[in-house]
Amino acid sequence: MSEILITRKHRLSMKKARAAAEHVAADLQKEFNLEYAWDEEGVLHFERSGVHGRLTLAKGEVTVQVRLGFLLIPFRASLEREIHDYFDARFA
């Protein structure tokens, strides 16, 4: 498995950061058929065949950790760019 780990700073309130994360998850669900759910600790978990990960919010910071299955490893760089683009659009 290959892993993508990205941590970015943001200036959103926790409420707005959670709403931004929810938008990201909904977009990913539509585009890539990912299933997602929040756990009791406020971590967003997502998965589909060949991909699973989590998005963690903290005050002023968002972290995403994605594990890619063997078949998606060749797409790692483009997926990482997409994550940065989503963060730029949603957490700016």
C-alpha positions in Angstrom: 0.0 0.0 0.0 1.0 3.6 -0.7 0.1 6.4 1.7 -0.6 10.1 1.2 -0.3 12.3 4.3 -1.1 16.0 4.0 -1.4 18.5 6.8 -2.5 22.1 6.0 -3.1 25.2 8.1 -6.5 27.0 7.8 -8.1 30.0 9.4 -11.7 28.6 9.6 -13.7 28.2 12.8 -14.2 24.5 13.7 -17.8 24.8 12.6 -16.8 26.1 9.2 -13.9 23.6 8.9 -16.3 20.7 9.5 -18.7 22.1 6.9 -15.8 22.4 4.4 -14.8 18.8 5.2 -18.4 17.7 4.7 -18.4 19.4 1.3 -15.2 17.6 0.3 -16.6 14.2 1.4 -19.8 14.8 -0.5 -17.9 15.8 -3.7 -15.7 12.7 -3.3 -18.7 10.5 -2.8 -20.3 11.8 -6.0 -17.2 11.7 -8.1 -15.5 8.5 -6.8 -18.3 6.6 -5.1 -16.5 6.9 -1.7 -18.5 6.0 1.4 -17.8 8.3 4.4 -18.8 8.7 8.0 -17.8 10.8 11.0 -16.8 9.0 14.2 -17.5 10.0 17.7 -14.2 11.8 17.9 -14.9 14.0 15.0 -12.7 12.2 12.5 -14.1 11.7 8.9 -13.4 8.2 7.7 -13.8 7.4 4.0 -13.3 4.3 1.8 -14.1 2.5 -1.4 -12.4 -0.4 -3.1 -8.7 0.3 -3.2 -8.8 3.4 -1.1 -9.4 4.2 2.6 -8.4 7.1 4.8 -9.4 9.7 7.3 -9.6 13.5 7.6 -8.9 15.0 11.0 -9.7 18.5 11.9 -8.0 20.5 14.6 -8.1 24.2 15.4 -6.3 25.9 12.5 -5.2 22.6 10.9 -6.6 19.8 8.7 -4.9 16.5 8.1 -5.8 13.9 5.5 -4.3 10.4 5.4 -5.1 8.2 2.4 -4.0 4.6 1.9 -4.0 3.5 -1.7 -4.3 -0.1 -2.9 -1.9 -1.6 -5.3 -4.0 -0.7 -8.4 -4.1 3.0 -7.5 -0.5 3.5 -6.7 0.3 4.8 -10.2 -2.2 7.6 -9.6 -0.7 8.7 -6.3 0.8 12.0 -7.6 -2.4 13.1 -9.4 -4.5 12.1 -6.3 -2.2 14.1 -4.1 -2.6 17.2 -6.4 -6.3 16.8 -6.3 -6.3 16.8 -2.5 -4.2 20.0 -2.4 -6.7 21.6 -4.9 -9.6 20.6 -2.7 -7.9 22.0 0.4 -7.1 25.3 -1.5 -10.7 25.6 -2.6 -12.5 24.5 0.7 -10.1 25.6 3.5 -8.8 28.9 2.1 
